Amino acid sequence: MSTPRPAPGDGDEEPLVGGDADAEPQQGAAPTGTVAPGDLLADVDVRPDPARPGRWRAELPPAWNVFYVFGGVTMATALRAAERALGREDLVPLGAHATFCAPVPAGAVVVDTEVLRPGRSAAQVAADVRIGDGELALRLTATFGQRHEAPVAYTGIDFPAGVLAPEASPERPASRAPDDPFPPINFHEQTDWRPAMEGVRFFDPDAPPGPARFASWFRLRTEARRADGTWDPVALCVPGDMLGPAVARPLGGVARSRPFLILSLDIDLQFVADTDAEWILQHVVVQHAGDGYALGTTELWDDRRRLVALATQRARLRPFAPPPVPR
């Protein structure tokens, strides 16, 4: 019997609490602990299709599954293909906008690319991720540009207040809570993720409600760095996909009794600076939730309090019914 799939547009989901997720459990997906560890830069690498110029192929492993492949990983694959299609070492990613059209199961994907504007100092590229050779799953447009001196240079927002250092932030519990409504998640095994707000008891089922704001430290267990030691920009698509805990905070611990999924409809990620830091801080603020949707921003800071990137995300909220336990 096949597993029901989400309607078109349900391309990226995250559980109400914890990390991020995608749609109903994929039939035949490998359970946590039985898959090879993920290596983001190797896993989103694309190879050209010699039979079709502008087409690239990749194989996304189940290490990145939440229910389907995590949306930020699919976005990273599209951005890598856009970068390869442009083929300009003098241009760096400035921004990328992803529209999620369908969930992506682990396995083969193709990415069709088109250079929209090959300018001298800036360029735009489009990339469509397709499942196999068919269904459109994600559409991305990316802007690349040269860095140069300008008469102004400043950061107009401050590092968030009340944030613990990574070493002082609680680690994800080694064992799952008995009332956790979600199945084990492969994606969580690839990341180290630590709630970082002073006084916020994220893992406490009796946590009181709070404002729709959340901060957490993030790093990949297998680092995604360039030859110069800095984070590869495509890797920032992963921590940039993050709304769930901020959406949940106003509900407090009661959120566990009525779980829902957060399905990304689109993410706009703007790159600000390179970093060679160990940790990235995700500071998430949900500006509005209602009518079945949430809208929020995620600031990405390094552990030296430098702004690295800024994401805006729109998502649909959908109740989650845990699958029955097999008899």
PASEBA-1860 file (N, C-alpha, C; in nm, 3 decimals):
! residues 327
1> MSTPRPAP> 0.085/-0.119/0.000/0.000/0.000/0.000/0.089/0.123/0.000 ~ 0.061/0.217/-0.086/0.145/0.337/-0.097/0.114/0.433/0.016 ~ 0.214/0.515/0.049/0.197/0.617/0.152/0.134/0.740/0.090 ~ 0.029/0.798/0.151/-0.030/0.920/0.094/0.074/1.030/0.086 ~ 0.067/1.109/-0.019/0.160/1.220/-0.034/0.087/1.351/-0.013 ~ 0.160/1.456/0.029/0.098/1.585/0.050/0.050/1.644/-0.082 ~ -0.039/1.740/-0.071/-0.084/1.810/-0.190/0.029/1.894/-0.246 ~ 0.023/1.934/-0.374/0.126/2.021/-0.431/0.144/2.145/-0.343
9> GDGDEEPL> 0.269/2.185/-0.328/0.301/2.298/-0.243/0.350/2.256/-0.107 ~ 0.327/2.131/-0.066/0.372/2.085/0.066/0.514/2.031/0.053 ~ 0.606/2.119/0.017/0.738/2.072/-0.019/0.833/2.054/0.096 ~ 0.812/2.121/0.208/0.910/2.114/0.316/0.837/2.128/0.447 ~ 0.856/2.033/0.538/0.785/2.037/0.666/0.880/2.026/0.782 ~ 0.838/2.080/0.895/0.912/2.059/1.017/0.814/2.029/1.129 ~ 0.853/1.939/1.220/0.765/1.915/1.334/0.750/2.040/1.418 ~ 0.646/2.043/1.497/0.620/2.157/1.584/0.737/2.183/1.677
17> VGGDADAE> 0.797/2.078/1.730/0.910/2.096/1.819/1.029/2.020/1.763 ~ 1.150/2.064/1.798/1.269/1.999/1.749/1.311/2.056/1.615 ~ 1.371/1.975/1.531/1.423/2.021/1.404/1.315/2.036/1.300 ~ 1.352/2.013/1.175/1.261/2.035/1.064/1.231/1.903/0.995 ~ 1.114/1.896/0.927/1.072/1.769/0.867/1.000/1.790/0.735 ~ 0.966/1.685/0.667/0.900/1.693/0.537/0.791/1.587/0.518 ~ 0.665/1.624/0.530/0.550/1.541/0.490/0.537/1.410/0.566 ~ 0.441/1.324/0.521/0.420/1.197/0.587/0.543/1.108/0.572
25> PQQGAAPT> 0.561/1.008/0.662/0.679/0.923/0.650/0.686/0.856/0.513 ~ 0.804/0.859/0.455/0.826/0.800/0.324/0.825/0.649/0.336 ~ 0.750/0.583/0.252/0.743/0.438/0.257/0.881/0.379/0.229 ~ 0.925/0.289/0.316/1.053/0.224/0.296/1.172/0.305/0.341 ~ 1.151/0.423/0.402/1.262/0.504/0.447/1.338/0.432/0.558 ~ 1.471/0.443/0.555/1.552/0.376/0.656/1.535/0.443/0.791 ~ 1.517/0.367/0.898/1.503/0.427/1.030/1.634/0.485/1.079 ~ 1.624/0.576/1.176/1.742/0.638/1.233/1.838/0.532/1.285
33> GTVAPGDL> 1.968/0.556/1.264/2.069/0.465/1.314/2.109/0.356/1.216 ~ 2.038/0.345/1.103/2.070/0.240/1.007/2.124/0.298/0.876 ~ 2.148/0.427/0.870/2.198/0.490/0.748/2.340/0.540/0.771 ~ 2.414/0.552/0.661/2.549/0.606/0.668/2.541/0.754/0.705 ~ 2.638/0.805/0.780/2.637/0.947/0.817/2.637/1.037/0.694 ~ 2.571/1.151/0.705/2.565/1.244/0.593/2.691/1.329/0.584 ~ 2.726/1.366/0.463/2.833/1.461/0.434/2.773/1.560/0.337 ~ 2.731/1.677/0.388/2.646/1.765/0.309/2.708/1.802/0.175
41> LADVDVRP> 2.833/1.846/0.174/2.892/1.892/0.049/2.905/1.778/-0.052 ~ 2.934/1.658/-0.005/2.939/1.544/-0.096/2.799/1.504/-0.141 ~ 2.703/1.511/-0.051/2.568/1.462/-0.082/2.490/1.553/-0.174 ~ 2.518/1.686/-0.171/2.447/1.778/-0.261/2.528/1.808/-0.385 ~ 2.644/1.743/-0.399/2.725/1.765/-0.517/2.646/1.720/-0.641 ~ 2.663/1.791/-0.748/2.590/1.760/-0.871/2.691/1.729/-0.982 ~ 2.649/1.642/-1.072/2.733/1.608/-1.186/2.657/1.642/-1.314 ~ 2.726/1.688/-1.417/2.657/1.727/-1.540/2.600/1.607/-1.614
49> DPARPGRW> 2.487/1.628/-1.678/2.427/1.527/-1.764/2.479/1.551/-1.906 ~ 2.564/1.462/-1.957/2.624/1.488/-2.090/2.523/1.492/-2.202 ~ 2.405/1.436/-2.179/2.305/1.432/-2.286/2.219/1.557/-2.291 ~ 2.229/1.642/-2.186/2.141/1.760/-2.183/2.213/1.876/-2.118 ~ 2.262/1.971/-2.195/2.330/2.087/-2.137/2.239/2.161/-2.038 ~ 2.296/2.201/-1.924/2.219/2.272/-1.824/2.151/2.182/-1.724 ~ 2.157/2.051/-1.745/2.096/1.957/-1.651/2.206/1.892/-1.566 ~ 2.175/1.880/-1.437/2.268/1.821/-1.341/2.196/1.712/-1.264
57> RAELPPAW> 2.274/1.615/-1.217/2.216/1.502/-1.145/2.281/1.488/-1.007 ~ 2.202/1.440/-0.911/2.252/1.416/-0.776/2.175/1.299/-0.716 ~ 2.230/1.243/-0.611/2.168/1.132/-0.539/2.163/1.174/-0.392 ~ 2.044/1.204/-0.341/2.030/1.251/-0.203/2.005/1.131/-0.112 ~ 2.094/1.106/-0.015/2.082/0.986/0.068/1.980/1.004/0.179 ~ 1.931/0.894/0.238/1.832/0.902/0.346/1.886/0.959/0.475 ~ 2.017/0.985/0.484/2.070/1.049/0.604/2.004/1.183/0.630 ~ 1.953/1.250/0.525/1.894/1.383/0.540/1.742/1.379/0.550
65> NVFYVFGG> 1.685/1.261/0.565/1.540/1.250/0.579/1.494/1.304/0.713 ~ 1.384/1.377/0.709/1.304/1.402/0.828/1.184/1.310/0.813 ~ 1.093/1.344/0.727/1.002/1.245/0.671/1.047/1.220/0.527 ~ 1.061/1.329/0.450/1.130/1.327/0.323/1.262/1.400/0.343 ~ 1.337/1.427/0.235/1.464/1.499/0.249/1.436/1.640/0.302 ~ 1.513/1.681/0.401/1.497/1.812/0.463/1.503/1.921/0.357 ~ 1.410/2.017/0.366/1.399/2.119/0.262/1.523/2.201/0.242 ~ 1.595/2.235/0.351/1.718/2.311/0.337/1.824/2.237/0.259
73> VTMATALR> 1.823/2.104/0.265/1.919/2.024/0.189/1.882/2.025/0.040 ~ 1.754/2.016/0.009/1.711/2.025/-0.130/1.745/2.162/-0.188 ~ 1.725/2.268/-0.108/1.760/2.403/-0.152/1.910/2.414/-0.176 ~ 1.990/2.353/-0.090/2.136/2.356/-0.107/2.176/2.287/-0.237 ~ 2.107/2.179/-0.273/2.137/2.108/-0.398/2.110/2.198/-0.518 ~ 1.998/2.270/-0.513/1.964/2.361/-0.623/2.066/2.475/-0.633 ~ 2.108/2.528/-0.519/2.204/2.638/-0.522/2.339/2.591/-0.575 ~ 2.380/2.469/-0.537/2.505/2.416/-0.590/2.498/2.402/-0.742
81> AAERALGR> 2.385/2.352/-0.793/2.371/2.338/-0.938/2.373/2.475/-1.006 ~ 2.308/2.575/-0.945/2.310/2.710/-1.002/2.452/2.764/-1.008 ~ 2.529/2.741/-0.902/2.668/2.785/-0.897/2.751/2.719/-1.006 ~ 2.732/2.587/-1.026/2.806/2.514/-1.128/2.766/2.561/-1.268 ~ 2.638/2.586/-1.288/2.592/2.630/-1.420/2.653/2.765/-1.456 ~ 2.665/2.853/-1.356/2.724/2.985/-1.382/2.873/2.973/-1.411 ~ 2.944/2.894/-1.331/3.085/2.870/-1.355/3.173/2.992/-1.347 ~ 3.144/3.079/-1.249/3.221/3.204/-1.233/3.282/3.209/-1.093
89> EDLVPLGA> 3.412/3.188/-1.082/3.476/3.192/-0.952/3.485/3.334/-0.896 ~ 3.469/3.435/-0.982/3.476/3.574/-0.935/3.346/3.622/-0.874 ~ 3.238/3.543/-0.885/3.109/3.581/-0.830/3.073/3.489/-0.715 ~ 3.016/3.547/-0.609/2.976/3.469/-0.491/2.824/3.478/-0.476 ~ 2.762/3.380/-0.409/2.616/3.390/-0.387/2.581/3.510/-0.300 ~ 2.486/3.588/-0.346/2.434/3.701/-0.268/2.298/3.670/-0.209 ~ 2.216/3.596/-0.281/2.084/3.562/-0.232/2.024/3.450/-0.314 ~ 1.931/3.376/-0.251/1.862/3.266/-0.320/1.719/3.258/-0.268
97> HATFCAPV> 1.626/3.241/-0.359/1.484/3.228/-0.324/1.435/3.093/-0.372 ~ 1.385/3.011/-0.279/1.336/2.877/-0.311/1.186/2.870/-0.292 ~ 1.116/2.816/-0.390/0.974/2.787/-0.380/0.958/2.635/-0.376 ~ 0.897/2.584/-0.268/0.883/2.439/-0.250/0.751/2.393/-0.310 ~ 0.760/2.300/-0.404/0.643/2.255/-0.479/0.600/2.113/-0.443 ~ 0.693/2.027/-0.403/0.661/1.888/-0.370/0.772/1.833/-0.282 ~ 0.740/1.739/-0.191/0.844/1.678/-0.109/0.936/1.591/-0.193 ~ 1.061/1.580/-0.151/1.162/1.506/-0.226/1.202/1.381/-0.149
105> PAGAVVVD> 1.174/1.263/-0.201/1.221/1.141/-0.135/1.370/1.123/-0.158 ~ 1.434/1.052/-0.067/1.575/1.020/-0.086/1.592/0.944/-0.217 ~ 1.698/0.974/-0.289/1.723/0.908/-0.416/1.764/1.008/-0.523 ~ 1.742/0.971/-0.647/1.790/1.049/-0.760/1.705/1.174/-0.782 ~ 1.774/1.285/-0.807/1.708/1.408/-0.851/1.786/1.464/-0.969 ~ 1.717/1.543/-1.050/1.784/1.620/-1.154/1.758/1.767/-1.127 ~ 1.850/1.851/-1.169/1.837/1.995/-1.154/1.859/2.059/-1.290 ~ 1.755/2.121/-1.343/1.765/2.192/-1.470/1.796/2.338/-1.442
113> TEVLRPGR> 1.902/2.390/-1.504/1.947/2.526/-1.475/1.943/2.614/-1.600 ~ 1.931/2.743/-1.575/1.935/2.843/-1.682/2.001/2.969/-1.628 ~ 2.104/3.015/-1.696/2.166/3.142/-1.659/2.078/3.253/-1.716 ~ 2.014/3.328/-1.628/1.919/3.430/-1.671/1.988/3.558/-1.716 ~ 2.095/3.595/-1.643/2.169/3.716/-1.680/2.316/3.695/-1.647 ~ 2.403/3.681/-1.745/2.545/3.664/-1.719/2.618/3.797/-1.720 ~ 2.587/3.884/-1.622/2.647/4.016/-1.619/2.795/4.014/-1.584 ~ 2.861/4.129/-1.603/3.003/4.136/-1.574/3.031/4.128/-1.425
121> SAAQVAAD> 2.952/4.199/-1.344/2.977/4.200/-1.199/2.865/4.135/-1.119 ~ 2.757/4.095/-1.184/2.646/4.026/-1.117/2.576/3.937/-1.217 ~ 2.514/3.830/-1.166/2.446/3.736/-1.254/2.332/3.670/-1.178 ~ 2.230/3.625/-1.253/2.118/3.550/-1.195/2.105/3.416/-1.265 ~ 2.070/3.314/-1.185/2.056/3.178/-1.236/1.928/3.118/-1.180 ~ 1.856/3.041/-1.262/1.739/2.966/-1.216/1.773/2.818/-1.213 ~ 1.714/2.748/-1.114/1.739/2.603/-1.101/1.610/2.535/-1.058 ~ 1.570/2.432/-1.130/1.451/2.352/-1.097/1.495/2.212/-1.055
129> VRIGDGEL> 1.460/2.174/-0.932/1.488/2.039/-0.884/1.369/1.951/-0.919 ~ 1.396/1.839/-0.983/1.290/1.746/-1.021/1.318/1.609/-0.962 ~ 1.212/1.541/-0.924/1.222/1.406/-0.868/1.240/1.310/-0.984 ~ 1.351/1.236/-0.986/1.383/1.156/-1.102/1.404/1.250/-1.220 ~ 1.330/1.229/-1.327/1.337/1.319/-1.442/1.205/1.393/-1.462 ~ 1.116/1.389/-1.360/0.982/1.438/-1.386/0.933/1.551/-1.299 ~ 0.868/1.518/-1.187/0.790/1.615/-1.110/0.875/1.728/-1.054 ~ 0.830/1.852/-1.074/0.897/1.968/-1.018/0.879/1.969/-0.867
137> ALRLTATF> 0.990/1.974/-0.795/0.986/1.974/-0.649/1.026/2.107/-0.588 ~ 1.118/2.178/-0.652/1.166/2.306/-0.598/1.212/2.394/-0.713 ~ 1.176/2.520/-0.707/1.225/2.618/-0.806/1.306/2.723/-0.731 ~ 1.426/2.746/-0.777/1.516/2.841/-0.710/1.566/2.944/-0.810 ~ 1.573/3.068/-0.766/1.644/3.172/-0.839/1.753/3.226/-0.747 ~ 1.870/3.247/-0.800/1.983/3.290/-0.719/2.053/3.406/-0.787 ~ 2.104/3.498/-0.705/2.182/3.612/-0.752/2.326/3.597/-0.704 ~ 2.420/3.617/-0.795/2.562/3.611/-0.764/2.624/3.747/-0.797
145> GQRHEAPV> 2.728/3.784/-0.724/2.791/3.912/-0.752/2.934/3.920/-0.703 ~ 3.005/4.022/-0.750/3.140/4.049/-0.704/3.134/4.133/-0.577 ~ 3.228/4.108/-0.488/3.242/4.193/-0.370/3.340/4.306/-0.403 ~ 3.307/4.426/-0.359/3.393/4.541/-0.388/3.376/4.646/-0.279 ~ 3.464/4.741/-0.275/3.458/4.849/-0.177/3.337/4.937/-0.204 ~ 3.274/4.986/-0.095/3.158/5.075/-0.106/3.169/5.183/0.001 ~ 3.097/5.296/-0.017/3.109/5.406/0.079/3.042/5.380/0.214 ~ 2.964/5.270/0.225/2.900/5.237/0.353/2.927/5.091/0.387
153> AYTGIDFP> 2.937/5.065/0.517/2.956/4.928/0.564/2.910/4.922/0.709 ~ 2.798/4.855/0.735/2.749/4.842/0.872/2.648/4.729/0.878 ~ 2.617/4.683/1.000/2.511/4.587/1.026/2.403/4.659/1.105 ~ 2.282/4.661/1.051/2.175/4.741/1.109/2.094/4.672/1.216 ~ 2.129/4.550/1.254/2.062/4.480/1.363/2.168/4.432/1.461 ~ 2.125/4.409/1.585/2.217/4.367/1.690/2.208/4.218/1.715 ~ 2.317/4.162/1.765/2.317/4.025/1.810/2.209/4.009/1.917 ~ 2.126/3.904/1.911/2.013/3.892/2.004/2.058/3.882/2.150
161> AGVLAPEA> 1.979/3.943/2.236/2.008/3.941/2.379/1.964/3.809/2.442 ~ 2.023/3.777/2.556/1.981/3.660/2.632/2.018/3.528/2.570 ~ 2.132/3.523/2.500/2.174/3.400/2.434/2.292/3.339/2.509 ~ 2.281/3.211/2.540/2.388/3.139/2.606/2.499/3.104/2.505 ~ 2.621/3.085/2.554/2.729/3.038/2.470/2.701/2.893/2.430 ~ 2.758/2.845/2.320/2.731/2.706/2.279/2.762/2.605/2.387 ~ 2.874/2.621/2.457/2.912/2.524/2.560/2.822/2.530/2.682 ~ 2.748/2.638/2.699/2.656/2.651/2.812/2.513/2.614/2.775
169> SPERPASR> 2.488/2.584/2.648/2.353/2.551/2.601/2.328/2.401/2.614 ~ 2.204/2.362/2.649/2.175/2.219/2.669/2.182/2.141/2.538 ~ 2.240/2.023/2.545/2.246/1.936/2.429/2.113/1.864/2.410 ~ 2.089/1.819/2.287/1.969/1.740/2.259/1.973/1.613/2.344 ~ 1.864/1.576/2.412/1.865/1.456/2.496/1.908/1.333/2.419 ~ 1.981/1.245/2.486/2.030/1.123/2.421/1.917/1.027/2.387 ~ 1.809/1.031/2.467/1.695/0.942/2.442/1.570/1.025/2.415 ~ 1.478/0.970/2.339/1.354/1.039/2.304/1.256/1.037/2.420
177> APDDPFPP> 1.179/1.144/2.431/1.075/1.150/2.534/0.969/1.044/2.504 ~ 0.914/0.980/2.606/0.815/0.874/2.582/0.690/0.924/2.512 ~ 0.658/1.054/2.525/0.538/1.107/2.461/0.568/1.179/2.330 ~ 0.689/1.162/2.275/0.724/1.227/2.149/0.636/1.171/2.038 ~ 0.554/1.255/1.973/0.462/1.203/1.871/0.528/1.175/1.737 ~ 0.652/1.220/1.719/0.717/1.205/1.590/0.809/1.083/1.588 ~ 0.823/1.020/1.473/0.914/0.905/1.463/1.059/0.952/1.471 ~ 1.153/0.860/1.492/1.295/0.898/1.490/1.331/0.966/1.358
185> INFHEQTD> 1.420/1.062/1.364/1.450/1.147/1.249/1.598/1.137/1.212 ~ 1.626/1.088/1.091/1.764/1.075/1.046/1.838/1.208/1.047 ~ 1.770/1.314/1.004/1.833/1.446/0.993/1.898/1.489/1.125 ~ 1.832/1.459/1.237/1.885/1.501/1.366/2.019/1.435/1.396 ~ 2.046/1.319/1.335/2.173/1.252/1.359/2.289/1.320/1.287 ~ 2.259/1.410/1.194/2.364/1.477/1.116/2.401/1.613/1.173 ~ 2.330/1.657/1.276/2.350/1.792/1.328/2.368/1.790/1.479 ~ 2.438/1.890/1.528/2.442/1.920/1.671/2.361/2.047/1.688
193> WRPAMEGV> 2.254/2.042/1.765/2.158/2.152/1.776/2.129/2.177/1.923 ~ 2.150/2.302/1.969/2.139/2.333/2.111/2.056/2.459/2.135 ~ 1.941/2.446/2.203/1.863/2.564/2.241/1.951/2.659/2.322 ~ 1.942/2.790/2.293/2.042/2.882/2.347/1.983/3.003/2.420 ~ 1.853/3.004/2.449/1.794/3.121/2.515/1.793/3.102/2.666 ~ 1.845/3.201/2.738/1.846/3.195/2.884/1.705/3.180/2.938 ~ 1.684/3.083/3.026/1.557/3.065/3.093/1.450/2.994/3.014 ~ 1.479/2.953/2.891/1.381/2.884/2.808/1.406/2.734/2.818
201> RFFDPDAP> 1.311/2.661/2.876/1.327/2.518/2.898/1.266/2.443/2.779 ~ 1.339/2.441/2.669/1.283/2.388/2.545/1.245/2.242/2.555 ~ 1.326/2.161/2.620/1.301/2.017/2.627/1.207/1.979/2.740 ~ 1.158/2.074/2.816/1.070/2.050/2.931/0.925/2.044/2.883 ~ 0.854/1.932/2.902/0.714/1.925/2.857/0.622/2.020/2.933 ~ 0.667/2.073/3.047/0.586/2.167/3.124/0.634/2.311/3.104 ~ 0.709/2.337/2.999/0.760/2.472/2.975/0.644/2.571/2.959 ~ 0.655/2.690/3.019/0.548/2.789/3.007/0.549/2.855/2.869
209> PGPARFAS> 0.439/2.915/2.828/0.437/2.987/2.700/0.534/3.105/2.703 ~ 0.575/3.147/2.585/0.664/3.262/2.572/0.641/3.331/2.440 ~ 0.716/3.437/2.412/0.701/3.507/2.284/0.747/3.420/2.167 ~ 0.703/3.455/2.048/0.734/3.376/1.928/0.874/3.409/1.880 ~ 0.971/3.376/1.963/1.112/3.402/1.936/1.192/3.286/1.992 ~ 1.299/3.247/1.919/1.378/3.135/1.964/1.520/3.150/1.910 ~ 1.617/3.097/1.986/1.757/3.098/1.942/1.818/2.962/1.970 ~ 1.902/2.916/1.880/1.968/2.786/1.896/2.100/2.788/1.821
217> WFRLRTEA> 2.196/2.714/1.874/2.324/2.696/1.807/2.317/2.572/1.717 ~ 2.381/2.581/1.602/2.374/2.476/1.501/2.513/2.451/1.444 ~ 2.546/2.323/1.425/2.662/2.285/1.346/2.636/2.148/1.285 ~ 2.700/2.122/1.173/2.692/1.991/1.109/2.797/1.900/1.171 ~ 2.761/1.774/1.191/2.858/1.680/1.247/2.974/1.656/1.150 ~ 2.946/1.656/1.021/3.051/1.657/0.920/3.055/1.798/0.862 ~ 3.161/1.872/0.891/3.166/2.013/0.855/3.158/2.033/0.704 ~ 3.101/2.146/0.665/3.084/2.180/0.524/3.164/2.307/0.495
225> RRADGTWD> 3.293/2.290/0.479/3.383/2.404/0.463/3.451/2.403/0.327 ~ 3.485/2.524/0.282/3.565/2.539/0.161/3.713/2.522/0.193 ~ 3.795/2.527/0.091/3.939/2.504/0.109/4.001/2.607/0.203 ~ 3.944/2.728/0.209/4.001/2.832/0.296/3.951/2.822/0.440 ~ 3.870/2.719/0.472/3.823/2.698/0.608/3.690/2.763/0.640 ~ 3.633/2.842/0.549/3.505/2.906/0.574/3.390/2.813/0.537 ~ 3.273/2.838/0.598/3.153/2.763/0.562/3.124/2.782/0.413 ~ 3.094/2.675/0.345/3.045/2.686/0.208/2.907/2.750/0.213
233> PVALCVPG> 2.881/2.855/0.135/2.750/2.922/0.142/2.631/2.829/0.122 ~ 2.645/2.724/0.039/2.530/2.636/0.019/2.489/2.569/0.149 ~ 2.584/2.549/0.242/2.552/2.484/0.369/2.461/2.569/0.456 ~ 2.459/2.701/0.435/2.374/2.789/0.516/2.227/2.772/0.483 ~ 2.195/2.707/0.371/2.054/2.677/0.342/1.995/2.587/0.449 ~ 2.077/2.507/0.516/2.026/2.412/0.614/1.985/2.484/0.743 ~ 2.072/2.558/0.813/2.025/2.630/0.932/1.928/2.743/0.900 ~ 1.926/2.790/0.774/1.832/2.895/0.737/1.688/2.848/0.728
241> DMLGPAVA> 1.668/2.716/0.724/1.533/2.657/0.718/1.492/2.622/0.861 ~ 1.426/2.718/0.930/1.405/2.699/1.074/1.297/2.793/1.125 ~ 1.176/2.742/1.146/1.070/2.822/1.208/1.009/2.755/1.331 ~ 1.010/2.622/1.336/0.928/2.545/1.429/0.928/2.589/1.574 ~ 1.044/2.596/1.642/1.042/2.629/1.784/0.983/2.766/1.814 ~ 1.005/2.864/1.725/0.949/2.997/1.749/0.797/2.997/1.732 ~ 0.747/2.918/1.635/0.602/2.906/1.619/0.541/2.841/1.743 ~ 0.612/2.745/1.802/0.558/2.667/1.913/0.564/2.739/2.047
249> RPLGGVAR> 0.658/2.831/2.065/0.679/2.889/2.199/0.555/2.950/2.262 ~ 0.469/3.020/2.189/0.350/3.076/2.254/0.255/2.971/2.311 ~ 0.271/2.844/2.268/0.187/2.736/2.320/0.246/2.672/2.444 ~ 0.377/2.690/2.468/0.440/2.625/2.581/0.439/2.474/2.566 ~ 0.450/2.403/2.679/0.455/2.257/2.677/0.331/2.192/2.623 ~ 0.217/2.265/2.619/0.093/2.205/2.569/0.106/2.165/2.422 ~ 0.208/2.220/2.352/0.226/2.188/2.211/0.241/2.038/2.188 ~ 0.294/1.967/2.288/0.314/1.823/2.269/0.181/1.748/2.256
257> SRPFLILS> 0.077/1.801/2.314/-0.051/1.731/2.313/-0.130/1.756/2.185 ~ -0.089/1.852/2.105/-0.158/1.879/1.979/-0.055/1.917/1.872 ~ 0.028/1.821/1.831/0.138/1.850/1.738/0.087/1.888/1.600 ~ 0.167/1.966/1.531/0.137/1.998/1.392/0.268/2.013/1.316 ~ 0.255/2.009/1.185/0.370/2.022/1.096/0.376/2.164/1.041 ~ 0.498/2.205/1.007/0.522/2.336/0.947/0.578/2.311/0.808 ~ 0.500/2.338/0.706/0.534/2.306/0.568/0.582/2.432/0.497 ~ 0.710/2.437/0.466/0.764/2.556/0.400/0.706/2.571/0.260
265> LDIDLQFV> 0.663/2.691/0.232/0.617/2.725/0.097/0.726/2.799/0.020 ~ 0.799/2.887/0.090/0.912/2.952/0.026/1.010/3.002/0.131 ~ 1.136/3.007/0.093/1.244/3.059/0.176/1.328/3.154/0.091 ~ 1.354/3.272/0.145/1.444/3.368/0.081/1.565/3.383/0.171 ~ 1.683/3.348/0.122/1.805/3.350/0.203/1.903/3.449/0.142 ~ 1.942/3.549/0.223/2.036/3.651/0.179/2.168/3.633/0.252 ~ 2.276/3.621/0.176/2.409/3.598/0.232/2.475/3.731/0.264 ~ 2.535/3.739/0.382/2.593/3.865/0.429/2.745/3.858/0.437
273> ADTDAEWI> 2.799/3.751/0.497/2.943/3.745/0.520/2.990/3.601/0.528 ~ 3.117/3.581/0.501/3.179/3.451/0.520/3.213/3.432/0.668 ~ 3.223/3.307/0.711/3.265/3.278/0.848/3.338/3.145/0.853 ~ 3.438/3.139/0.941/3.507/3.013/0.966/3.474/2.961/1.105 ~ 3.365/3.013/1.165/3.328/2.977/1.302/3.286/2.830/1.311 ~ 3.290/2.778/1.433/3.245/2.641/1.456/3.093/2.633/1.459 ~ 3.029/2.731/1.523/2.884/2.729/1.545/2.816/2.843/1.470 ~ 2.691/2.818/1.429/2.603/2.920/1.372/2.483/2.934/1.464
281> LQHVVVQH> 2.451/3.058/1.502/2.332/3.084/1.583/2.212/3.109/1.492 ~ 2.103/3.037/1.518/1.976/3.060/1.449/1.887/3.142/1.542 ~ 1.865/3.269/1.508/1.774/3.352/1.587/1.646/3.371/1.506 ~ 1.538/3.308/1.551/1.413/3.301/1.476/1.308/3.387/1.543 ~ 1.240/3.470/1.464/1.128/3.549/1.511/1.012/3.527/1.416 ~ 0.897/3.486/1.470/0.777/3.470/1.389/0.695/3.598/1.402 ~ 0.684/3.671/1.294/0.613/3.799/1.297/0.461/3.781/1.291 ~ 0.416/3.669/1.234/0.271/3.646/1.226/0.243/3.498/1.209
289> AGDGYALG> 0.141/3.449/1.279/0.086/3.316/1.260/-0.064/3.325/1.265 ~ -0.131/3.269/1.169/-0.277/3.273/1.166/-0.329/3.227/1.032 ~ -0.457/3.189/1.029/-0.522/3.141/0.908/-0.449/3.021/0.848 ~ -0.378/2.947/0.933/-0.311/2.826/0.888/-0.171/2.847/0.834 ~ -0.114/2.967/0.852/0.018/2.997/0.799/0.104/3.066/0.905 ~ 0.236/3.063/0.883/0.329/3.136/0.969/0.430/3.207/0.880 ~ 0.473/3.324/0.926/0.572/3.405/0.856/0.678/3.445/0.956 ~ 0.804/3.419/0.923/0.910/3.452/1.017/1.043/3.476/0.950
297> TTELWDDR> 1.139/3.523/1.031/1.274/3.548/0.984/1.373/3.469/1.070 ~ 1.482/3.428/1.009/1.591/3.361/1.080/1.720/3.435/1.051 ~ 1.777/3.495/1.156/1.909/3.556/1.145/2.012/3.447/1.175 ~ 2.114/3.438/1.094/2.224/3.346/1.117/2.347/3.426/1.158 ~ 2.393/3.405/1.282/2.510/3.472/1.337/2.618/3.368/1.365 ~ 2.744/3.407/1.358/2.847/3.312/1.399/2.877/3.331/1.548 ~ 2.964/3.247/1.601/2.990/3.252/1.745/3.084/3.365/1.786 ~ 3.112/3.455/1.689/3.183/3.579/1.721/3.092/3.700/1.701
305> RRLVALAT> 2.960/3.672/1.699/2.856/3.775/1.693/2.859/3.854/1.562 ~ 2.891/3.787/1.453/2.888/3.850/1.322/2.769/3.795/1.244 ~ 2.692/3.883/1.181/2.579/3.840/1.099/2.632/3.774/0.972 ~ 2.583/3.652/0.946/2.631/3.573/0.833/2.526/3.568/0.721 ~ 2.398/3.555/0.757/2.292/3.547/0.656/2.159/3.578/0.722 ~ 2.059/3.605/0.640/1.924/3.638/0.689/1.822/3.570/0.598 ~ 1.729/3.495/0.660/1.627/3.423/0.584/1.489/3.473/0.621 ~ 1.400/3.477/0.523/1.258/3.499/0.544/1.185/3.375/0.495
313> QRARLRPF> 1.088/3.327/0.574/1.023/3.199/0.543/0.873/3.210/0.564 ~ 0.797/3.156/0.468/0.652/3.144/0.480/0.620/2.995/0.482 ~ 0.534/2.953/0.575/0.502/2.811/0.588/0.355/2.792/0.620 ~ 0.305/2.676/0.584/0.168/2.637/0.617/0.172/2.550/0.743 ~ 0.074/2.568/0.830/0.062/2.490/0.952/-0.044/2.382/0.931 ~ -0.008/2.257/0.965/-0.102/2.148/0.944/-0.097/2.052/1.061 ~ -0.213/2.016/1.120/-0.213/1.918/1.229/-0.146/1.789/1.186 ~ -0.081/1.725/1.283/-0.008/1.602/1.257/-0.070/1.490/1.337
321> APPPVPR> -0.111/1.384/1.269/-0.161/1.266/1.336/-0.052/1.160/1.335 ~ 0.005/1.123/1.449/0.112/1.024/1.450/0.066/0.894/1.387 ~ 0.154/0.831/1.307/0.116/0.704/1.244/0.094/0.597/1.349 ~ 0.003/0.503/1.325/-0.020/0.397/1.422/0.103/0.310/1.441 ~ 0.120/0.260/1.561/0.232/0.172/1.589/0.203/0.035/1.526 ~ 0.296/-0.019/1.445/0.273/-0.150/1.382/0.247/-0.259/1.487 ~ 0.154/-0.346/1.458/0.121/-0.454/1.551/0.212/-0.573/1.525
END
